[in-house]
Amino acid sequence: MTARPPAVAGQPGHRSRRASEDVEEAILTATLEILDESGFEGLTVEKVAARAGAAKTAVYRRWPSKIPLVVEALTRAQPDLPVPDTGDLRTDMIRIWQSASSGGARYIERILPVVTAYLNSNDELMAQVRDRYFRPRLEAMQAVVARATARGEVAPGADPELAFDLLFGPLVYRFVRGSPPDDETIGRLVGLALHGLGSPGDPAR
């Protein structure tokens, strides 16, 4: 009788991890679908679990409430935000925006209603959105402005938060009004932001 080969250690665990990843992805997909259909107020863990074909306990085991679940669904698809260092502030600012918007218009369309609808009415939700989405982008801007100051491109004391607002505010507004910015628009708005920072760059570029 031919001896059966020994079981490979770790195989069941590997299958379990794969199944867990599948469940998690289904939950996050269901969250975005229901968020699109019903908004944050209409979204419940029960609806998400049913849509995902998962138990409620599978949701709560990963996220203690719907707030971190929604924030995770909205932000997970975003890649790590690299901090560009091209030696030119204008180029760095353009690359920050391109990285920030790399999720595409659909991502912007999903996150903006949450931001605008719950800006003042749900402090916990907005605190997590600010931490997961806006803070990394502000930190990237702080880094590139600091380097530009060291190179003498902008005067000492240039405000990176102002640079962030001058760049992101108009660009995000273009998405809000249904006219996503093209490369030329991005370049012109970066020029205006640089002008606001006191950079000698041409605002019309």
Phi, psi and omega per residue, in radians:
M1 nan 2.228 -3.109
T2 -1.303 2.262 -3.125
A3 -1.216 2.427 3.103
R4 -1.331 2.458 3.132
P5 -1.152 2.572 -3.141
P6 -1.154 2.640 3.105
A7 -1.141 2.479 3.111
V8 -1.407 2.136 -3.118
A9 -1.121 2.394 3.037
G10 1.678 -0.219 -3.130
Q11 -1.063 -0.835 3.118
P12 -1.025 -0.707 3.134
G13 -1.085 -0.667 3.123
H14 -1.113 -0.760 3.119
R15 -1.088 -0.678 -3.136
S16 -1.126 -0.747 3.124
R17 -1.111 -0.704 3.137
R18 -1.105 -0.759 3.122
A19 -1.103 -0.685 3.131
S20 -1.116 -0.720 3.104
E21 -1.103 -0.689 3.123
D22 -1.113 -0.761 3.132
V23 -1.092 -0.780 -3.125
E24 -1.070 -0.761 3.133
E25 -1.119 -0.699 3.113
A26 -1.116 -0.671 3.124
I27 -1.140 -0.790 -3.123
L28 -1.171 -0.674 3.086
T29 -1.109 -0.775 3.113
A30 -1.092 -0.656 3.128
T31 -1.059 -0.808 3.138
L32 -1.134 -0.699 3.139
E33 -1.088 -0.805 -3.127
I34 -1.231 -0.616 3.072
L35 -1.071 -0.718 3.083
D36 -1.106 -0.696 -3.042
E37 -1.401 -0.727 -2.924
S38 -2.124 -0.126 -3.083
G39 1.339 3.069 -3.088
F40 -1.128 -0.732 -3.104
E41 -1.131 -0.564 -3.115
G42 -1.487 -0.074 -3.112
L43 -1.571 2.285 3.058
T44 -2.265 2.749 3.094
V45 -1.079 -0.642 3.127
E46 -1.058 -0.772 3.125
K47 -1.137 -0.717 3.134
V48 -1.096 -0.814 -3.125
A49 -1.063 -0.759 -3.137
A50 -1.119 -0.763 -3.130
R51 -1.134 -0.638 -3.108
A52 -1.433 -0.188 -3.070
G53 1.210 0.615 -3.094
A54 -2.193 2.830 3.057
A55 -1.349 2.638 3.074
K56 -1.009 -0.614 -3.141
T57 -1.094 -0.524 3.111
A58 -1.164 -0.562 3.087
V59 -1.300 -0.897 -3.069
Y60 -1.147 -0.445 3.109
R61 -1.157 -0.481 -3.110
R62 -1.733 -0.629 -3.094
W63 -2.358 2.151 -3.036
P64 -1.221 -0.310 3.102
S65 -2.715 3.100 -3.096
K66 -1.293 -0.322 -3.130
I67 -1.139 -0.998 3.093
P68 -1.103 -0.494 3.091
L69 -1.111 -0.831 -3.137
V70 -1.131 -0.763 3.135
V71 -1.089 -0.729 3.112
E72 -1.089 -0.771 -3.133
A73 -1.113 -0.673 -3.101
L74 -1.296 -0.540 -2.990
T75 -1.880 -0.306 -3.053
R76 -1.084 -0.630 -3.078
A77 -1.178 -0.275 -3.122
Q78 -1.317 2.280 3.098
P79 -1.240 2.905 3.028
D80 -0.985 2.444 -3.096
L81 -1.593 1.861 3.130
P82 -1.266 2.613 3.078
V83 -1.727 1.861 -3.072
P84 -1.187 2.648 3.108
D85 -2.542 1.247 -3.071
T86 -1.562 -0.154 -3.058
G87 1.548 0.082 -3.131
D88 -2.447 2.132 -3.051
L89 -1.084 -0.741 -3.113
R90 -1.051 -0.800 3.125
T91 -1.132 -0.701 3.114
D92 -1.067 -0.752 -3.112
M93 -1.166 -0.664 3.081
I94 -1.105 -0.735 -3.118
R95 -1.206 -0.595 3.063
I96 -1.063 -0.811 -3.140
W97 -1.115 -0.748 -3.128
Q98 -1.070 -0.689 3.084
S99 -1.184 -0.713 -3.113
A100 -1.134 -0.550 -3.082
S101 -1.765 0.212 -3.048
S102 -1.160 -0.294 3.051
G103 -1.262 -0.178 3.085
G104 1.542 2.991 -3.093
A105 -1.064 -0.576 -3.113
R106 -1.072 -0.690 3.125
Y107 -1.124 -0.800 3.123
I108 -1.047 -0.729 3.141
E109 -1.078 -0.530 -3.117
R110 -1.416 -0.732 -3.031
I111 -1.389 -0.539 -3.069
L112 -1.113 -0.738 3.103
P113 -1.045 -0.627 3.099
V114 -1.143 -0.787 -3.120
V115 -1.096 -0.825 -3.058
T116 -1.293 -0.641 -3.066
A117 -1.347 -0.529 -3.013
Y118 -2.076 0.369 -3.105
L119 -0.982 -0.734 -3.088
N120 -1.967 -0.256 -2.997
S121 -1.640 -0.225 -3.126
N122 -2.484 1.538 -3.026
D123 -1.073 -0.667 -3.089
E124 -1.175 -0.746 3.120
L125 -1.069 -0.861 -3.084
M126 -1.171 -0.602 3.103
A127 -1.071 -0.695 -3.136
Q128 -1.281 -0.654 3.079
V129 -1.106 -0.768 3.119
R130 -1.061 -0.723 -3.094
D131 -1.220 -0.699 -3.041
R132 -1.513 -0.532 -3.047
Y133 -1.879 -0.936 -3.005
F134 -1.407 -0.666 -3.062
R135 -1.039 -0.798 3.131
P136 -1.063 -0.580 -3.136
R137 -1.281 -0.661 3.069
L138 -1.142 -0.714 3.131
E139 -1.120 -0.650 3.079
A140 -1.095 -0.741 3.126
M141 -1.138 -0.695 3.102
Q142 -1.029 -0.711 -3.116
A143 -1.175 -0.778 -3.081
V144 -1.252 -0.591 3.100
V145 -1.199 -0.668 3.102
A146 -1.081 -0.737 3.110
R147 -1.153 -0.710 3.134
A148 -1.122 -0.649 3.087
T149 -1.111 -0.741 3.128
A150 -1.120 -0.555 3.119
R151 -1.430 -0.186 -3.129
G152 1.527 0.231 3.131
E153 -1.290 -0.569 3.069
V154 -2.272 2.758 -3.082
A155 -1.219 2.613 3.035
P156 -0.963 2.465 -3.115
G157 1.629 0.016 3.079
A158 -1.007 2.400 -3.003
D159 -1.622 1.912 -3.135
P160 -1.156 -0.493 3.096
E161 -1.198 -0.640 3.057
L162 -1.134 -0.717 3.099
A163 -1.049 -0.743 3.118
F164 -1.056 -0.836 -3.116
D165 -1.147 -0.724 -3.124
L166 -1.130 -0.545 -3.138
L167 -1.501 -0.908 -2.996
F168 -1.351 -0.606 -3.099
G169 -0.981 -1.016 -3.131
P170 -1.113 -0.635 -3.102
L171 -1.197 -0.749 3.108
V172 -1.149 -0.654 3.114
Y173 -1.040 -0.585 3.094
R174 -1.073 -0.650 3.078
F175 -1.173 -0.690 -3.107
V176 -1.057 -0.718 -3.103
R177 -1.580 0.201 3.005
G178 1.393 0.417 3.139
S179 -2.326 1.301 -3.092
P180 -0.959 2.428 -3.073
P181 -1.241 2.407 3.012
D182 -1.569 3.141 -3.068
D183 -1.068 -0.659 -3.139
E184 -1.127 -0.753 3.126
T185 -1.109 -0.740 3.112
I186 -1.022 -0.792 -3.140
G187 -1.086 -0.724 -3.136
R188 -1.180 -0.715 -3.141
L189 -1.205 -0.622 3.040
V190 -1.086 -0.706 3.093
G191 -1.059 -0.719 3.104
L192 -1.157 -0.680 3.104
A193 -1.105 -0.718 3.113
L194 -1.119 -0.685 3.106
H195 -1.081 -0.704 3.121
G196 -1.148 -0.463 3.110
L197 -1.451 -0.128 -3.105
G198 1.557 0.261 3.085
S199 -1.345 2.541 3.119
P200 -1.293 0.030 -3.134
G201 -1.060 2.616 -3.132
D202 -1.283 2.048 -3.118
P203 -1.146 -0.294 -3.119
A204 -1.561 -0.081 -3.112
R205 -1.159 nan nan
